[in-house]
Amino acid sequence: MNDAWVVLCKELRDALRDRRTLLVVLLSSVAIGPLVLVLLSTLVAGFEQRAEAREVVVHGIEHAPSLHNFLERQTYRVKPAPSDYEQQLLAGRLGDPVVVITPGFEADLAAARAPLVEVVASSDNKRAQSGAGRTLQLLRAFNQEQATLRLALRGVSPALLEAVQVEARDLAEPAARGAQLTAMVPFFVLMAMVYGALNAALDTTAGERERGSLEPLLSNPGPRVALVLGKWAAVTAVALLIAVLGCLSFLPGQWLLRSDSLAAMFRFGLPEALWFIGLLAPLAGALSALLMAVALRCRSVKEAQANSAVLLMAVSLLPLVTLFSAEGEARWHLWVPALAQVTLMGRVLKGSPPGVADLAVPLLVCLLLTVACVLLLARTLHRRALG
């Protein structure tokens, strides 16, 4: 253990002297929280600003004075659409859907015929597409009002059209609803930790082999396991430092939220940050050992980066399983590294921390993966020293 401690201190000093490593630590961990929250706040604030503006873009509003009157009674302001609204919607320059009214609207309405009204948007234009639902809801409200007036003129109670009374009830807790917006937080923290561990792992294995400094270390009489444990502990420390800074950066980053509704729904305090750190700690050790095992077989840092690309892709794609799974969370998710951590961090955000049984599964998997990779590293270094 004394030999491992000496190697650990040496590797940490080398890592701290490396400006590239320090830059990665600062940019990928300290700035990730404020940056993600600013981008998310800007997106939500844009939606809220367009909703509070209460504007409807209409082409041919002069053909529908009754609809114009209805929109104004709903406190909406009618804006005429530009002549080239289709091109602007396709190009993304127009951020609101366009209501298109054909001539003869009032005549068809008076004759109890259904005039055609189109809501034109583009699925490629996210701003316009987000307002299409609100516009359709407005038009349905106008349709319902006209139907109610027609029935009232004929002495028919409008209540006859409603055979049942339908009400929606949401069983989700406020924390679970807020977690829908903060679901990206675990992914960003995880990827920051992975890339931080990657740089440190490549530098302490393939980097030393490329610089020719690995052979002098192997010539020392100390046990190979101590050398591996020291290097692994240094890489794990760097990865865990990035995870800690990344999680804690979301605490002051909440001061930058521009949306009051988002600030009320975003529940990420010190308890959640500590949960995140505890869940990521075993994964930091496992990924550090796995990246070192991959990089040690390479002759240069460039070759190690190419061989680690498959592992990085797998780690980045595994958390997406929870997004594309229609059945929701499955039991086998806890047996897959990275996916298990993202799943459990999602539970923490929803206000339901995992139990001991759920924590034991990913901890055991990470422990077995770490031990296997450390033994593989020690065996590889032993063979290299004999060769």
Rosetta blueprint (number, residue, H / E / L):
1 M L
2 N H
3 D H
4 A H
5 W H
6 V H
7 V H
8 L H
9 C H
10 K H
11 E H
12 L H
13 R H
14 D H
15 A H
16 L H
17 R H
18 D L
19 R H
20 R H
21 T H
22 L H
23 L H
24 V H
25 V H
26 L H
27 L H
28 S H
29 S H
30 V H
31 A L
32 I H
33 G H
34 P H
35 L H
36 V H
37 L H
38 V H
39 L H
40 L H
41 S H
42 T H
43 L H
44 V H
45 A H
46 G H
47 F H
48 E H
49 Q H
50 R H
51 A H
52 E H
53 A H
54 R L
55 E E
56 V E
57 V E
58 V E
59 H E
60 G L
61 I H
62 E H
63 H H
64 A L
65 P H
66 S H
67 L H
68 H H
69 N H
70 F H
71 L H
72 E H
73 R H
74 Q L
75 T L
76 Y L
77 R E
78 V E
79 K E
80 P E
81 A L
82 P L
83 S L
84 D L
85 Y H
86 E H
87 Q H
88 Q H
89 L H
90 L H
91 A H
92 G L
93 R L
94 L L
95 G L
96 D L
97 P L
98 V E
99 V E
100 V E
101 I E
102 T L
103 P L
104 G L
105 F H
106 E H
107 A H
108 D H
109 L H
110 A H
111 A L
112 A L
113 R L
114 A L
115 P L
116 L L
117 V E
118 E E
119 V E
120 V E
121 A L
122 S L
123 S L
124 D L
125 N L
126 K H
127 R H
128 A H
129 Q H
130 S H
131 G H
132 A H
133 G H
134 R H
135 T H
136 L H
137 Q H
138 L H
139 L H
140 R H
141 A H
142 F H
143 N H
144 Q H
145 E H
146 Q H
147 A H
148 T H
149 L H
150 R H
151 L H
152 A H
153 L H
154 R L
155 G L
156 V L
157 S L
158 P H
159 A H
160 L H
161 L H
162 E L
163 A L
164 V L
165 Q L
166 V L
167 E L
168 A L
169 R L
170 D L
171 L L
172 A L
173 E L
174 P H
175 A H
176 A H
177 R H
178 G H
179 A H
180 Q L
181 L L
182 T L
183 A L
184 M H
185 V H
186 P H
187 F H
188 F H
189 V H
190 L H
191 M H
192 A H
193 M H
194 V H
195 Y H
196 G H
197 A H
198 L H
199 N H
200 A H
201 A H
202 L H
203 D H
204 T H
205 T H
206 A H
207 G H
208 E H
209 R H
210 E H
211 R H
212 G L
213 S L
214 L H
215 E H
216 P H
217 L H
218 L H
219 S L
220 N L
221 P L
222 G L
223 P L
224 R H
225 V H
226 A H
227 L H
228 V H
229 L H
230 G H
231 K H
232 W H
233 A H
234 A H
235 V H
236 T H
237 A H
238 V H
239 A H
240 L H
241 L H
242 I H
243 A H
244 V H
245 L H
246 G H
247 C H
248 L H
249 S H
250 F H
251 L H
252 P H
253 G H
254 Q H
255 W H
256 L H
257 L L
258 R L
259 S L
260 D H
261 S H
262 L H
263 A H
264 A H
265 M H
266 F L
267 R L
268 F L
269 G L
270 L H
271 P H
272 E H
273 A H
274 L H
275 W H
276 F H
277 I H
278 G H
279 L H
280 L H
281 A H
282 P H
283 L H
284 A H
285 G H
286 A H
287 L H
288 S H
289 A H
290 L H
291 L H
292 M H
293 A H
294 V H
295 A H
296 L H
297 R L
298 C L
299 R L
300 S L
301 V H
302 K H
303 E H
304 A H
305 Q H
306 A H
307 N H
308 S H
309 A H
310 V H
311 L H
312 L H
313 M H
314 A H
315 V H
316 S H
317 L H
318 L H
319 P H
320 L H
321 V H
322 T H
323 L H
324 F H
325 S L
326 A L
327 E L
328 G L
329 E L
330 A L
331 R H
332 W H
333 H H
334 L H
335 W H
336 V L
337 P L
338 A L
339 L H
340 A H
341 Q H
342 V H
343 T H
344 L H
345 M H
346 G H
347 R H
348 V H
349 L H
350 K L
351 G L
352 S L
353 P L
354 P L
355 G L
356 V H
357 A H
358 D H
359 L H
360 A H
361 V H
362 P H
363 L H
364 L H
365 V H
366 C H
367 L H
368 L H
369 L H
370 T H
371 V H
372 A H
373 C H
374 V H
375 L H
376 L H
377 L H
378 A H
379 R H
380 T H
381 L H
382 H H
383 R H
384 R H
385 A H
386 L H
387 G L
